[in-house]
Amino acid sequence: MTTPISVPDGVAIGQTHQQRVNYLTRTRRVIVSNLLVQYKKPEQFRQMAIVEAREPELDGFLAFLESPAVAMTPELKKDGKIDVTLNAVIDPGMKVPDRFVQRSRALLDKFEDENWGGDSDVDDEAEDGQEAAEEASASAATPSSSNSAAGPSKAQKKEATAPPRIRYPARNHPIFGEDGIMHGAIIKHSAKTKTYLLDDRYQATDAKRYGHNGLTVGAWFPIQLVAMFNGAHGARVAGISGSSTHGAYSVVVSGAYDDLDRDLGNIIYYSGSGSHKHEDPENPPKATDGTKALKASLDTGNLVRVLRSSSGKSSFTPKVGLRYDGLYKVVGLGTTRNSLGGQVELFKLQRMAGQTSLEDLVRYSPTRREKRDFTRYRDGY
């Protein structure tokens, strides 16, 4: 059952999905149509009464998302347009105070690394916050009065119906170029979204292979798509990549199921897909392709590449992005119960000997330069 929570001003959000969506929708409109419009104005023209009245609502919105009681799901993200609002807050053009930008950016990184709570073998395409930024821009350009009901201009209508556009980065671009951390990724822009795609000018490494697949233990990637390009993992968002017959090629330890999964470093307890929302106390969830792949790994003994995401909760996670931490073997399968009392399956993965120690990986990966460049990749090219 979902836990009701309150934001700092004492407003109760509610228990149900719809109650929380209603809160998110109402708050998004207030933030975008009122507060961001004021931030975007030159300081001397801002209506400080509106800023002071609405800032607590932005603070409450972020506190709601930061609360441990909030279990993020793809449905909550989509229905509440959470990514749209967060991307609007971090948009440099909105001129939002840094204290809110930093919190919003941290939440975006966390949710994206956790696949927005999606099942570990279900792919899901994230949207960008351009929609909210455009909404705020439109509000700022339109006089606010009871008699004003100006519709979108011809230019806005044309932009909204324009086909998606792809512009390739220069090969020497410091972030997206051949020597940059985002090499292998390009950005597709449409009127309301920004999506990262594989750069079709280059041949991606096939991730559907067992073993290291040419990777060095400790290799680091800013986002999962780049890990996919380099052959570390076979899915852009999904947490398990593999064959239901021969076993998993790779898994991402992201902390999405931190109430079940346990990351002890050389030993990992990894729950099957859909485990966090399963309610049947007598039977585990129906096996998905990801769960079947891990079961096949137990039978075949094929080793599994393990990537750790910065969203994980253990002391072995990278500071940002994802890191390849070497080969593990699925050595056991048991059952436990989730927070809803449902019976779920838990796999035991053991790290193979003879690899660079996790303690060393934590110290040097990502490097100082990689961490610096990570802060710049959202700026695009």
Secondary structure, DSSP 8 states (H G I E B T S, - for coil): -----B-TT--B--SSHHHHHHHHHHHHHHIIIIIHHHHHS-GGG--HHHHHHHHHHHHHHHHHHH-TT----HHHHHHHTHHHHHHHHH-GGG---HHHHHHHHHHHHHHHHTGGG--TT-------THHHHHHHHHHHHS--STT------HHHHHHHHS--EEE---TT-TTTSTTSTTTTEEEEE-SS-EEEEE-TTS------SSS-TT--TT-EESSHHHHHHTTS-S-SS-SEEEETTTEEEEEEE-STTTTT-EE-SSEEEEE-TTGGG---SSS-----HHHHHHHHHHHH---EEEEEETT--STTS-SSSEEEEEEEEEEEEEEEE-TTS-EEEEEEEEE-TTS--HHHHHHHSS-HHHHHHHTTGGG--
